[in-house]
């Protein structure tokens, strides 16, 4: 699955949405869209001018590792076709390029329909106001519909030929984070059917964003049957925020 939810400089988001009656492989999550609201945040000290090297080092230090998700194994990301990134970027969002960025590997755990995948990314922009403007923007119904169309085409083109895509829905999502306000983004629900098996499997993809000064911290969570537990998302976002607090931009 590939999509760009509000970013013109999308990270790699391609994956597969293949499943059988007994096993399934989770697709890679899309980048979060701009969020509905954002609470006032404490000023992040910037003792030195931002450079690409410092921004990239910060992003690498904050992103998730396999040790952060017990029982998970890292899986290499696949490249997203440029045409699909451009199509997804047209759904809306900021166009400001990042000074430095990093994305974690896909961290997968579980088997079959119990498999879930999480990953993170960090993008450092030129200033905090740019991040706040993006996080305060409101996804329109037209924008959400755009994401649905892009995701549907992506799933149709990348899924196993034996799998039937029965529908894709996108809705806004908000998760409270202790000590960091709220993260905002989208929840994608895709229903896939297995011909001959009489099985319809719901596939959930959550994509959430959290601001930290000039940095945008993103979390992606994918699972079958039911969403990744909100407590897991809260704990991982809190960890990312705490890790950012310990780093100097």
QUINOR-V957052 format. One record per backbone hydrogen bond with DSSP energy under -0.5 kcal/mol. NH is the residue of the N-H (numbers start at 1). CO is the residue of the C=O. Records with the same first field share a line. If there is no record, write none. Layout:
NH = CO, CO
This chain:
5 = 3, 31
6 = 4
8 = 94
10 = 8
14 = 78
20 = 23
25 = 18
31 = 3
45 = 43
55 = 51
56 = 52
57 = 53
58 = 54
59 = 55
60 = 56
61 = 57
62 = 58
63 = 59
68 = 65
69 = 66
70 = 68
72 = 69
73 = 108
75 = 106
78 = 14
85 = 81
86 = 82
87 = 83
88 = 84
89 = 85
90 = 86
91 = 88
92 = 89
94 = 6
99 = 124
100 = 124
102 = 122
104 = 120
106 = 75
107 = 118
108 = 73, 106
109 = 116
114 = 111
115 = 112
116 = 109
117 = 222
118 = 107
119 = 220
121 = 218
122 = 102
123 = 216
124 = 100
125 = 123, 214
131 = 127
132 = 128
133 = 129
134 = 130
135 = 131
136 = 132
137 = 133, 134
139 = 137
144 = 140
145 = 141
146 = 142
147 = 143
148 = 144
149 = 145
150 = 146
151 = 147
152 = 148
153 = 149
154 = 150
155 = 151
156 = 152
157 = 153
158 = 154
159 = 155
163 = 160
164 = 193
165 = 163
166 = 164, 191
167 = 191
169 = 189
171 = 187
173 = 185
175 = 183
177 = 181
180 = 177
181 = 177
183 = 175
184 = 209
185 = 173
186 = 207
187 = 171
188 = 205
189 = 169
190 = 188, 203
191 = 167
192 = 190, 201
193 = 164
194 = 199
195 = 162, 193
197 = 194
198 = 194
199 = 194
201 = 192
202 = 200
203 = 190
204 = 223
205 = 188
206 = 221
207 = 186
208 = 219
209 = 184
210 = 217
212 = 215
215 = 212
216 = 123
217 = 210, 215
218 = 121, 216
219 = 208
220 = 119
221 = 206
222 = 117
223 = 204
224 = 115
225 = 202
226 = 224
233 = 229
234 = 230
235 = 231
236 = 232
237 = 233
238 = 234
239 = 235
240 = 236
241 = 237
242 = 238
243 = 239
244 = 240
245 = 241
246 = 242
247 = 244
249 = 45, 247
